Each structure stands twice: as C-alpha cells, then as structure tokens.
Amino acid sequence: MKIFNTMKKRKEEFVPIEAGKLKMYACGPTVYNYFHIGNARAFLFFDVVRRYFEFLGYDVTYVQNITDIEDKLIKQSQEEKLPVSKIAEKYIKAFLKDTKALGIKPADHLPRATEYINEMIKLIQKLEKKGFAYQVDGDVYFSVSDFKEYGKLSGKKIDELKTGARVDENKNKKHPADFTLWKKAKPQEPNWESPWGKGRPGWHTECVVMSRTLLGETFDIHGGGNDLIFPHHENEIAQAQASTGKALAKYWMHNGYLNIEGEKMSKSLNNFFTTRDILKKYDQETIRFFFLSKHYRSPIDFNEDILIESRKAVNGFYQLFKEVDYPHISSKHEYDEQQKDLKKKFIAAMDDDFNTAKAISYLFEILKLYRKLKDVNLIYLLIELGQSLGFFQNIEDRLQKNLNDISEELVKLLIDYRKQFKREKRWEWADRIRADLKEIGIQLRDTSEGTDWELQE
C-alpha cells in the first residue's frame, strides 16, 4: 500500500508502527454549529480509510476529537445566550446524529478537549521548561523561532510569515507566527486554574494532548482537510516534537476542498450548505458516492447534477439486489478466478493512495458481469467490496425504505387525484378514492390546510 504523505510531499509505502495494527487520528468538529457538507468530505473519507484497513484485517484504533472549548464556541454562546457547555452539548448531539445519518461509524474514541485540561497544562509546562514557550501577562505562547524545523509540513518559512489571515497580530508575541498555548481568561468566559492564572488551552495544544494520550507519542496516521495543514497541524507537530523529540505521526493525510463555483466552501465565505440540509434531498450513499467518485486529494465542485447522477448509480445497485431477491439468495459462495482477479484489481486501486474512483469502477464492472453471467457469487463480491467503502451497510432496510417511499408517493398521488375530482365536482370518484384507501387501512382527514392521512391501527 502506498499513501501520499503530506510531510514528504510524495507517495510512500505504508508500514505500520506495529505489525497488523493501525492507530489513526483525524481532526473532528469544533462544535459551535451544524457542520457543512465540506466538513463531511473529511469525515467520510477517513471513515473509508478506517473501513478499508479493517477490510484488510488490521486492528484499527481510530480517534476523532471534539473541540468543545474554543473562540467560536464562546462567540456562539453569546449569540444564542446559552452557556458554552450547553452550546457544546447541543452541537455534539447534532454532530453524532448527522454523522450517523451519513453512514459514518463512530470513532473508537471521541475525546472532548475539556476532559484533558490537566494534561494540556502539563504539556505547556514542559514546553516552557525546555525553552519553547514563554508567558506574557497570563497568556503563554510557543516560540516558533526556537523550533528549527517549524514549517516542515506546510513548506512555509518563518521569515516569510507576516501578520495576515492565518497569523494574528499581537504585540506581546516575539514573532508574528508564535501561537497561543494558553489563553488568559476574559470576563464571563469558561476558565480553568493554571500556573499562569485562570484561562483555557489553545486549539493546537488540545489535539496534541488528545491524540498522544490515546494513541501514544507517535502513531501511524494523522488526517484532516487541506485547510488544517497550516497553522493547525504545523503547530501540533511543533509542540509534539519540541516536547519529546519524537514525531507526532508517521504519515500525514489531507483531503482536498469542496468548492462552490471554484471557491472553497466555508462558513467565513457564507457559501456553505449544512450536511443535514443536503441529507433532506439526498441519501447517505448518494453523498458518499459523490465524494468517492473523485480522488480524495483533488478538489471537488459541489454539483447537483453530479449528485443526481450519483443517486441513479446507487439506485442501480439496489435495483440489482431487488432483482436477485436479497437476502433470500444462497449463503454459500466461492469466488472463481475471474472474481478473484476483480477483487485483486479493486484492492490494487485502493492500495494506490486510496483511489476510490478507480475502485468504484470495478463495482460497476461486477454489476455488468452479473447482468451477463447471472452468477450469484458476483453479488457477494459486489457487497463485500462495496462495504469496504461504506456502501451497502443495511441492504434490507434500504430496499424496504424504497418500497415505503414508493407507497407513500402513491398515496399522495391518489390524494391529488381526489383533490382534482372534488374541484371538478366528481364526488363519486372522490368518495371512491377515500373508501378504497380506507379498505387498505389508510384514513384520510380533510382540514382547512389540505388532506392528511395516517395508517389505521
């Protein structure tokens, strides 16, 4: 297997730190609002990475953090007039609900930043003792000038880092790129006691502590979106290596942006759609297909036409499952040489830096081959490989849901016909529709706002 390592700027052979085991950390949400569909790309992709390693037989430990104390949460709490803890709980529940709706498996560990404050204080003290941190009036900063390898992930040079979009202007800093390890508490803000006075940890410190506490000083993969390379991941690396002399992660993986008309989707640009809004129009597998049909490192444009095509593609697989009367097909199967070869090609595509687009093409090849040969083993192969990407998780439920959706649409169609008959004063036909629906257990209720219906007990 080869993975593009952002640190080395090239594909590298994946060799786990411990044979047969994968320890992976991917940055999770800052829970101050509903996450947008751009965030969903990262969450979905690292779900696929986790699933695929499990498919290969690895013992996977997957950690995804929850940032439940940060400037954005404090701002949101002021806007909603709720305590920061209430804001965090509200959007943690939303995150868990929306990721489940996307078909994403919960991480093995979902640590919250506020659970690790003491460990964060200890890390900052260690950095201070080693000469990498300094305190000014209750704030503690990391001195990038004293960490000679700063910029090795992003390729940025310290001398070129000026105050700008990602470097805060602060006259207390020795260098514009120095970043906050501990923030002095402002009035009415959540805070914790520390050697530097009341305050809270910086965002970059939170991730270092949570990842190392749960996965060890150096783990296999650290992932996130391209927007996290600098300053977030750069600053994580600086703290981890300055404190222990060891690399935080062996491989760094970053997915590309989701764009809207060529611009990165983000809350700051106000061009985003929340995941829950998109899920009202498209099911989880359609959204997954949309993202996985392009390589994870490439940018992708949000395009409803492609989403519609993705839905058609997914529905094509379920039409096949319906035709073969899943799950009543034989449970005994053994792949022949042609089927084994297709599986090898699928694995080769995924082993080449998670080329999901190419891997999906083999799912279509299997579908096409089944149409020709009618060999039920191809159905098993399709499901096995598809599930390694997160598809076909609940086939029976999906088939039943499709049936229920069709039934609901038919009832609505009959109600529309009845409405038309009433407008035309064709009362006999309108009454007949009501009576026939009642015969099959569907009760209509006419109100001033229209006609409702319910299933009778």
N, C-alpha and C positions, 0 to 999 in steps of 0.2 A: 504494500500500500504506500502511495505517495501523497503527501499533504503539502499544500503551499504554506510555507512558514513565513509569516509577515516579518519576523525578526531577521530571517536570512534573505528575504525577497526572492525566494525560489522554492520549487518543489523539493521536498526531502522525503526519504524513506521513513515511514513511521516505525519506530522501535520503542515499545512501551518501556517505562522505567522498571516496571515489574512484569515479567512474562505473564501473558494471559489476563492482565488487568488494565483497565483504563480509568484514570482519575481525571475528571474534566470539570472545569468551572466556566460558566457562561454568565455574563452580566445580566441581571434581571431588571425589574422595573423600579423606578422611583415612583412611589405610589401616591401621587398627588392628583391624578386624573385618570380617565379611561385611556388605555394605550391605543395608539393609532396603528393602522394596517402596515405602516413602515416598520414599527417595532415588531409586529407579528412575523415579519420575514426572518428576523434573527431568532425569535423563539421557535419558529417552525423548523428552521434549518438545523439548529443544534438538537432539536428533538430527533431529527433524521440521523444526525451523527451518532447520537446515543443509541437509537434503534438499530442502526446498521452494525455498530460494534457488538451489540447484543446478538444480532443475527449471526455474526461471525464467531460467536461463542465466548466473547470477552466478559469478564466480571466487571461491570461498569459501576462506578460511583460518580453520580452526576450532582453537582451543586449549582444552584441558581439563587443568587442573593435577592433580598428585598430591601431596598433603601427606604427606611421608614423615618428618617430624620435628615432633613436637607433644606436648603433655602426655599426650594419650590413648594415643599410641603407647608412651610411656615407662611409663605405668601398665600397659598390656597386656604389655609386655616383662617387667615384674616378676611379673605373674600367671602368664605362660607360661614364665618363667625362660629367656628367649631374648634375645639382643642385639636392640636396636631395629632394626638393619639387617635381621635375619632376620625379624622381625615384619613389617616393611615389605614385604620381598620376598614373603613368604607371602600377604599380602593384596592386593598388586598383582597377583599371578598370579590370585587369586580374582576380583578386580575385572574383569580382562581376560576371564576365562573367562565370568563371569556377564553382562557387557555383550554379549559375542558371542552368548551364548545368548538374549539379549533382542532380537537382530537390530539392535543399535546399531553403526553404522560407527565404527571407531576415529577419534579426532580426528587432524587433520593433525600436531599436536604434543601430546605428553603429558609436559610438563616435570615433573621432580621437584624439590621445594624444595631438597634438599641439593646440587643441581647449580649453584645460583645464590647460594651464601652470600656470595661476594666482592662480587657486585653489590648484595646486600642491605646489606652493611656500608657500601658507598659511598653508598647512598641515605640511610641513617641519619646518616652523617657530614654529608651535605648538609643534612638537616633540622636537625641540631644547629648547623651554621654559620649557617643562616638564622634561628635562634632559635625553632624549633618543637619542639625536643627537648632534654631535659635528662637528666643522668646522676646516679644515686644509688647508690653502693656497688656498681657493676658492672652495675646494671640501667639501661636507657635507656627513657624514656617520651616519648610525644607529648603536647604541651600543647594540649588542645582549646580552652582559653580564648584562646590566641593565634591560632587559626584561626577567623576571624569567621563563616565560612559553615558551621561544624560543625552537623550536624543537618538539612541541606537535603534529603537523600534521605528520611530517616525521619520528618521533621517534629518530631523531639524537640528540646527547648530545653535548653541546657546547665544553666541554673539549676534545672531540674526534675529533672535526673539525679542521683539519690541512690544510695547503695550498695544493691544488690539483686541480682536473679537474673542480670542481664547486666552489672552494674558491680561489679567486685571491690573489696573493702575492702583498702586498702593505705595505711598511714600515710606511706609515702615519697612518695606522689603529691601534687602540688599541688592537683589536683581529682579527685574520685572517678571521673570519666569518662576521665581520662587513661589511655591504653592503652600496652601494652608493645611496644617496638620491638626490644629486645634483652634476653634473659634471662640473668642470671648463672648459670653452671653450678653445679649441685649435685653432690655426690659420686656417682660411678658413672653420671652422665648423659653422653650424647654431647655434645661441645662443639667449638667452633672458636675459634681465636685472633682477637682483635679489639682495637681501640684501647681498649676498656673492660674488657679481660680476657677470659678464656675464657667462652664462653656459646653461645647459639643465637638465631636470629631469632624474632620474634613472628609468629604466623599471618597477621595482616593485612598485614604487610610482605612476606611471601612472595608473595602473589597480585599485589600491585602490581608487583613486580620481574619476575615471570614473564610477566605479560600485556604489559607495556610493552616488555620485551626482544624478544618475539616478534612483537608486533603494532604497535609504535610508541607514541609518547607519548599519542596519542588514537586510539581505534579505534571501530568502529561500535556494536557491541552487547556489553554485559556482562550475563550472566544467572546465575540461581540460584534457589533456593527462597525463599519469603517469609521464612523464618527467618534468612536471611542479610542482610536489609536493614539490621538493626541487631543487633550493632555492626559486623559484618564489612565489609559494603560501605560503610557510612558511614566507617569507619576507612580503607578503601582510598582513598576519594575525598579524605579529608583529607590523607593523605600525598602522593598524586599531585599534587594541586593546590598544596599548600604547597611542594613541591619544584620545580615547573616553571611554575606559574601557569596550567597548561592542564588542561582536563577530562580525566579518565581515559577515559570513554566517552561517546558521543553519546546512546545510548539504553540505558536500564536495564530489563530484563525479569525478572519474578519469577512463578513458578508457585505456585498455591495448595497448601495442605496436603492430605495424605492422612490422613483421620481414621478412628479406630476408635471407634464409638459416640459420635461427636461430639467426641472428643479427638484432638489432633494425634498422629500416630504418631511415636514417638521412642524411642531406647534408654533415655533417662532415665526415661521413664514405664513402661518394661518392657511395652509393648503393641504390640511390633513383630513382623513376620514377615520373615525374610530373603528376598531375591529367589530364591535357589537353592531354598529350601523351596517357594515358590509355583510355581516352574518344574517341580517334580516333579508338580504337579497340572494345570497349565495351560501351553499352549504360548505362545511369544513373541507371536504375532499376537493371541491372545485377550487377553493382558495389554495389548498396545498398543491394541487396540480398546476395552478397558475404560477406559483413561485418555483416549483421544482422543474418546470419545463425550461428554465433558464439556469445557467451555471451560477452558483451562489456568489461568486466573486464579481459577477457582471452586474452593472446597474440594470434595473428593470423599470419600465414605464407602466404606471397604473393605467390599464386599458380595459374598458368594459367589454369591448368586442372580443378581446382575448379571454376574458372571464367567461363570456357566453360560450365560446368555443371549448374552453376547459370543462364547463358543465356538460356539454354534449359528449366530450370524450369520456368523462367519468360515467355518465349515464349509459354509454355504450358497454362498459364493463358490467354494469349491473343488469343490463338487458340480457347479457350472456348468462349471468348467474340465474336469472329468472328462467331462461330457456332450458337450462340443464336441471331445473328444479332443485337448486341448492336449498337446504342442506341434505336432501334425500339421495344424493349420489353416493356411490360406494366409497367406503373409507380406506379401502386397500389400493395402494398405488406404488409403482416403482418406475422411476424415470428411465427412459431408453437413452441411447447415445445422443440422439438429436436434442433431446430435452436437457440432458446434462451439459451439452455444448452451449445451449442457450443460457443456462444458469451460469456457466463459466464466463460468458460474454457480459452478462449483467454484472457479475462481481468485478470483472476487469474494468468496466466503466466506473463503478463506484470506487474501486481502489485507485483510480486515477483522479485524485483530488475531488472525490465526490461529484462525479459528472452525472448528476441526476437526470439531466436532459437526455443523455445517451441511454442511460439505464431505462428510462420510461419508454424509449423507442423499442426496447426488447419486450416490454409488456404488450405493446401493440403487435409485435411480431408473433408472440404467443397467441394472442387473440385471433390473428389472421390464420395461423396454422390450425387452430382448433376448428375454425369455420370449414377448413378443408378436410381435416382428418377425423374430426369428432372424437378425439382421444381424450377421455376424461382426466387423464394424468396431466394434461396441459392446464386444466382448470386448477389443479392443486399447485402446479408450478407458478401459475399466474398469481394465486393468492399468497403463496409463500414469499415470492419476490416483492409483490406489492406491499405486503405487510411490513417488510423491512424498511419501506419508505413512509410508513404510516397510513397507507391506504387499506381498505377492506377490513377495518377493525371490527365492525359489527354488521356483517352482511345481512343476517336475518332481520335485524332491526331496520336496516336501510330499505330492504325490499318491502317490509311491512309498512314503513313510513310512506314509501312511494305509493303503495296501494291506498293508504289512508288519505294521502294528499289528493289522489285522483278521485276518490269517493267524495271528499269534501267539495272539490271543484264541481262535480256532477250535481250535488245538492244545490250549490249556489247557482248553477246554470238553470236548474228547474225552477228555483225561486225567481230568477229573472224572467223566465218564460211566463210564470204565473202572473208576475207584475205586468207584463205586456198584455196578457189576456184580460186582466182587470181594467187596464186602460181602454181596451177595445170593447169592454163590457161583454166579454165572452165568459160569463160567470160559470157556465157548466164546466169549461176546461180548467178554469182557475180552481174550482172546487174539487175537480178530479185529481189535480196535482196534489192538493192538500191531503185528500183522502188516501191516495196511493202512497204518499210518503209516510202517512200515519200507519199504514199497513205494515211497513217495514221498520217501524219503530222510530220514525223521525217526526217530532212535533214542531209545527210552525207556530210562531207568535207574531201577530201583526201589531206594530206600535206606530206612534206618530213619526218615528225616525226611520221606519222601514220594517223589514221582516227578519226576525231572529229564528234560529232553530236549535233544537237540542235532541239528543238521543234519549228516548224514554227508558226508564228502568224496567 
